[in-house]
Amino acid sequence: MAQRISLDEFIPLQEQGAVVVDVREANEYVEGHVPGATFAPMSRIALHLADIPRDEDVYVICRSGNRSQAMADLMAGQGIRAISVDDGTMGWINRGLPVHTGQEP
């Protein structure tokens, strides 16, 4: 099972340029995502696994933390140092933190 991290622990890591993978679907991602988060939807995660780094921690985020935990577990099984972010993007938004909209990270 992949590790989990609280949103409080994740925030400074994201600010320092951590690798973030958003596993929500396209309509969710374009509406608002953590700045710098790479889009790799759960429904097509297999297409993105080869592009995810294996030599550093990868923070996996979704809406609330459920899908990210499932995908972090899958990634960990593929040799990726995946860590699921508790509370997800909704927690991020509810704290008033900045989000990017559209397709670009």
N, C-alpha and C positions, 0 to 999 in steps of 0.2 A: 504494500500500500504506500502511495506517495505521501510525502509530508504535507502538512497544512500550515498556513501562516495567517495571522490575524491581519486585518486591514491596517491597524496601527503599526504593525511591524513592516508591512508592505510599502506604505506611503513613502518613507525615506529612501527605500531601495529603488522605487520607481523614479523618484526625483534624481537619483544618481545614475539613471540610465539602464536599469535592469531590463533583461529580456522579458517581454510580456506577450503572451499569446491569448487572444480572445477567442473562445470556442463557441460563442453565440452565433446564431444564423445572421445572414446578410441584413435583413430588415432591422434587426436589433443593433447590429454593429454600426450601421450608417446613422441611426438615430442618436447615437452618442456612445463613445468608448474612451477608456483611459488613454491619455496621450501616449503615443509611441507603441500602442498595442498592435501586434500583427494579427490579421484576420485569418483564422484557420477553423472554420465551422465544424462542429461536432459531426454533422452529417457527412462531411467529406474529409475527416481528419487524416485518413490514410494517404490522401494526396499530398499532405503537407508534412508528414513525419520526416521525410528526408531533408527538409529545409530547416528543421529545428536543431539548434546547436546541442551538442552533447558534451561540450567541455566547460559549461558554466550552468549556473542555476537558471531555470526557466519558470517564470511565474504564470500560472494558468488561471484565467479569470473568465467568469460567465456572468449571469445576472445576479445570482445569490450564493453560489458556492457548490451547488449540487452537480451540475454538469462538469464544472471544472475539476471536481474531485475524481469523477469517473474518467475524464480524459487525462488527468495527471497520473492516475493509476495505469492507464493504457500506455502512456508515454514512458513511465518508469520501467515498464516491462520491455520497452524498446531501447533501454539504455540512456534515456534522457533524464537529467536531474530535475524533474518536474515537481513543482510545489504549488498546491492549490491555494488560492486566495479566498479566505472566508469572507462572507458578506458581499462579495462580488461588486459588479458595477453599480448596483442599486445602493450599496453601502457607500461607495465612492461618491455618487451623486448626492445622496442624502447628507453627506458631510459638506456639501458645497464646493467640492473640489472640481477643477476644470475638466471638461470633456471636449473631445474633438468629434465633429460630425462628418459625415461623408465617408468615402472609401479609403482615404489616405490615413495611415497610422498617425 
